[in-house]
Structures are given as structure tokens and as C-alpha cells.
Amino acid sequence: MTAPALVLRNVLLLGGRTADITVQEGKVLHTGAGASGKADRTIDCNGLYVLPAAVDMHVHMRGGPQSAKEDWATGSRSALAGGVTVVLDQPNTIPPIITPGVLGARILEGKTHSLCNFAINSGVTHDTPIRSMWRAGAMAFGETFFAPSSYGKAITPGELEPALGEISACGALATIHAEEVGQGDDSDLASHDRIRSAAGELRAVGEVGRCNTTGCRLHFCHMSTRDSVLAASALGSVEVTPHHLFLSREDFVEAETLGKVNPPLRSEDERKKLWEAWDKITVVASDHAPHTPAEKQAVFKDAPAGIPGVETMLPLLMAAVLEKRISLSDVIRKTSHAPAELLGIRCAGFNPGDRADFTLYPKNAVSIDPDSLHSKCGFSPYSGLPAIFPRMVILGGEVVYDMGEFTRGSPQWFAGKGYCP
């Protein structure tokens, strides 16, 4: 028998049992006591958290004409350094991903430059060829903008209903940016919160539900309030971001653009209430949306909405585990297993046949320092918050990140279920 490529020794599993994990050809071969025989590499995990690596369902990797903000090389490094080995890239790129040709070019860009596994969504407009995009390899459809946002034009209810019918006929997942945008002077974080209100977000969730006359699988992106999470959970899967869990608009001065994001940061009271819906949250995803510092330093109404977050998502959650605010099993479920299941890709984990993607964390927190992060944009609204960053990241059985050093492994493009080569 061929020697195993990798053995992780002394891994503390969720049930409290310590085991050795044997990895071969990118998958878990065996989990049990006392792995024997030679291996290409053996890693002692004693004293470390060992987690199945994360799947971030919501990132904007930029690239192309937006490469000054981020590109696949810097964005994927940032993902790996945060414990994420699979990213799902959103389609509001320049040009938008609404034709098979643009999708194919985006896939090639990712294959050429990404250090982590990736998949790519199709945009949804009134004339997107849904079935052709599905055959071309789109993982899912959206984020579908039910309200306008940076580089994303809104779709009307009259356009959304038939689009959901087409997506449903494919058996695909529709991911929804559900907001309602009102009138007003968008001059600071409080006014931004009023214009894109919590009540409007809740109404938008209900309207999307009414448009879904064919029973399409729905995934609601970045829900920002407890009430929206509860309403959306009755209609589909629900995503919440770290910035809505860990930040409120009171953490910033009134016109500070680093906190400008869609949906907006809510009040501290609303942020605390969001945690009350923790058990109804299906996945935590970053909505990693980097912009250049110069863009973010514009006057508030002109500054783009969006913040970087793929590298800090897991570290923030792991610090919350250390503080006993949430469980390790919840983090694994909401950042690794649930998103993989929603997307229909093989889960990372400890069972034979699982994808051998793992992240090893120390058991001590540090303060987030934006200068130590790998995103090209160079800033973070989480500066100073406690976080536990990975010591080592394994992708497909290969160590691709080790104490700040990157090694190119064998990243894959994950096509959607409708892909016809």
C-alpha cells in the first residue's frame, strides 16, 4: 500500500476523543488511534484547535479593471491566511458575469491566479441566459440584487419572478441581496442606516418570498437584523456576516466611511439582538468587498460601500469560541459543513472520504492589526478586536500556509451541478 502523504497526530475531535488523521490523495483515508507506517509529513496537533477549513460563500475577488482593489492572488492569500480554502466569487464584476463568455474568462482568471479553491456565481438580470450560465459552470445565481449596491443593479419584482422560475427549473440555488432603499441625504452611518432600514430589509425578504412562486431554493445574503433572520429562515437558508455580528455604527465616528457597507451597520442594540437569532443562521460568510483607501476616504455619500473580511472571519469567530460565547461545533457547521452542503461540494472533515482541508489554530488571541493582513486594500474595520489566526492551513492534503509562508498547492475550480464541458 502507498504510504500516506500526511498524518495529523493528536487531533482533538469534537466529542473529546483524540485521534490521528491519515490523508492520501487529497482526502481523509482514516481517522483513529495510532496511525502507523511512514508518511511524507507528520504534524503534531497537540494543543491546537484543528478545524475543517472554511467555505466563504460570499466574496468579491475583484481583479480585471478592479485589480487596484484586490485580485485573485492577493484575495486568495487573504483567504488562506484566515483559514478559508474555498471562496464563492460574486458576479458584480466589471464586466458583470451575465454571459457564458464572461463566466469562462473569470474561471480562467481564477485558475491562473488563485491559491485557494473557488467557484463563481452567475449574475441575474432581466435577460441573463440562466440555463446557458448553468451549463457553463455557474455554482449558483446571485447575489441577485433586489436593491442596488456597489456595481450591482437592482432587479424588479416583475423580473425576479420569472428568473427564479428558470433557476428553479435548473435545480440551482438563488442567492438574494434583499434590501429596500429609501430617500434621504446619505451623509453618515446613521443616515445610511435609515435609508437602507432594518424595516425595509424585512419587507424586501417578504417580497422576495412572494416572487418565489415556483419554490426555487433561496439563500438570503448578509441579513443584518434578528427579525430579518427569523423571516428569511422560513423561506430558505440565511447568511450573516462578521461585520453585522461584531460591529455597530456606534463603533465609528458618524461620517467614517470605513464602516460604510450594504446592508448598513446597525445600532449596538440591533447588533446584540442579532446574536439572539444565532441558531437560525445557516452560514457565516464575509461579504469580502475591498476598495482602495483612496476610494473609502471620499466624502461619505460618494464613498463605495463594502469592507474586506475574508481573512478575519474565522479568527473573530475563534476568539468568540475561546471566550465561550459560541461553540466550536457551531463554527464548523456554519463556516464549513453548511456552505459546502448548500453548494453541493464535498465537505471537509474528519471522516473517510472527506476533503482534506484543515486549519490549525493556536489557543490564544491577538489584536487584529490591519498592517499584517494580506488583502491589497490594506485596511480593516476590525482593527484592535481579538482574533485567533491560523498557524497552518492544509488544502487537499498539502500544507499551503505555514506561519505566514505560502506554498502553492493544487487549488481547484468547483463547477456547479449543471456544468457541461
ZIRA-V464205 format. One line per field, one symbol per residue. ss: DSSP state (H for helix, E for strand, L for the rest). A space follows every 50 residues. Layout:
ss->???
This chain:
ss->LLLEEEEEEEEELLLLLEEEEEEELLEEEEEELLLLLLEEEEEELLLLEE EELEEEEEEELLELLELLLLLHHHHHHHHHHLLEEEEEELLLLLLLLLLH HHHHHHHHHHHHHLLLEEEELELLLLLLLHHHHHHLLLLLEEEEELLLEL LELLLLHHHHHHHHHHHHHHLLEEEEELLLLLLLLLLLHHHHHHHLLHHH HHHHHHHHHHHLLLLLEEEELLLLLHHHHHHHHLLLEEEELHHHHHLLHH HLLLLLHHHLLLLLLLLHHHHHHHHHLHHHLLEELLLEELLLHHHHLLLH HHLLLLELLLLLHHHHHHHHHHLLLLLHHHHHHHHHHHHHHHHLLLLELL LLLLELLEEEELLLLEELLHHHLLLLLLLLLLLLLEELLEEEEEELLEEE EELLEELLLLLLELLLLLLLL
